[in-house]
Amino acid sequence: MKTTPAIKRLRPEDGAKQVVLLVDDDAAVRDSLKFTLEVEGFEVRAYSSPEALLNENRLPANSCLVTDYHMPTMNGLELVAQLRDRRVSVPVILITSLPNENLRNRAAAAGISIVDKPLVSSGLLDSVREAFDG
């Protein structure tokens, strides 16, 4: 029988830094994205799993979530749903290499942007900037 960990209430931290919360189970992708975003001037908190982010007690008030869709324990939309259940509402950018019409419709209905992998253009950076301006 599977047990569910206790739900932690996430509270925003004080301060106005623009912080990207990056969740990707692939270390190479995570490290590459973290580097790219930091070079562009963003503070980045990188997490190897959705659970690692959900275990945080506090999140920055001025943040944007960039999350992979396909991860072993829960997908990016499930992560967002859990955050919203905890009353954490931040702009979200979903990254995936397999965006189908169903996924695009579900993300759009939840107000989530999708950026296709491979991330070879400035699409992700433009989306992150828009999230903070938005």
N, C-alpha and C positions, 0 to 999 in steps of 0.2 A: 504494500500500500504506500502510495506517494504522500509525503507530508508537505504541507505548504509552510514556508517560513513566515514568521510574523511580519506584518506590514509595517514599514517604517514611514512616518510622515516626513516628507521632505520639505524643508523650509528654505526660502531664498536667503542667501547671504547678503549682507550689506555691501554697498559699493556699486560702481557703475562700469566696471571693466567689461569689455566685450569678450565673453568666454565661449569657446566652442566646446561642447561636450561631444566627444567622438567615441562611437561604439562600433568596433569591428573585431571579429574573432580572428582575422588573418593578421598576424603580427607585421608582415611586410607591408601590407596595405595600410594598416593603422600607423606604422612609423612613417611611411611616405606621406600620408595625408597630414599627419601632425607636423612634420617638417614644413610642408608646403604652406599650411595655414599659419604657422609661426613666422615664416619668412614674410608673409603678408601682414604681419603685425598683430595677429590674434593670439590671445592666450588660449591654450588648448589643454583640456583634461582628457586623456585617452583612457579608454576602458576596453578590456579584452572580452567582456561579455555583458549582456543586459543586466545580469544580476549584480555585477560589480557597480554599475551605475545606481541600480535600485538600492544598494546597500549604503549609499551616501546619506548622511544625515542632513546635509545642507548643500544647496546648489546656488550658484551665482544668480543674482536677480536678473542680470542682463546677459542671458545666455541663449544659445541656439544649439539644437541637437542635430548632429549628423550621424546617422546610423545606417549600418548595412541592413538589408532586408533579410538575407539568408544567413541565419546563425543556428548553431546546433540546438540550443535550449528553448529559444523563442525567437520569432521573427521581429523585424523592426516595427511593424504595425502593432504587434502584441505588446512590445515595450512601450510604445506611445500610449496605448490604452491603459497600461498599468500606471504610467506617470499621470495621466489625466484622472484616473480613479483616485489618485493621491492629491488631486487638485494642483498639479504642476502643469502649467501651460506655458510652453516655450515654442518658438518656431521650430519646425522640423524639416529636415532634408533627408530623404530616403535615398540611399545609393544601392544600385543593383545592376547586375549584368543581364538579368532576365526579366525586363519589364514587359509584362503582357497587358492586354486591355483590361482584364479583371483587376489586376494590381493597380493599374493607373486609375481606374474608376474608384476603387476603395480608398486609395491615397487622396484623390481629389475630394471625395466626400468627407474625409477627415481633415481637409485643409493642409495636406502635406505635399510638398514639392518632391519630385523624383529627378535624380540626376543619374544618367546611365554610366555604367562602367564599360570600358575603361575610361578613366577620368583624364583624357588627354587634352582637353580644351580648358578654357577658363570657366566652364559651366558651373562647377562646384563653387569656385571663389565668387562668381557673380551671384549665385544663390545665397551664399552666406552673407554677403554684403547686403543684399535685398532683405534678408531676414532681420538684420539689425536696423535697417533703415525703415522697415515696414510698419 
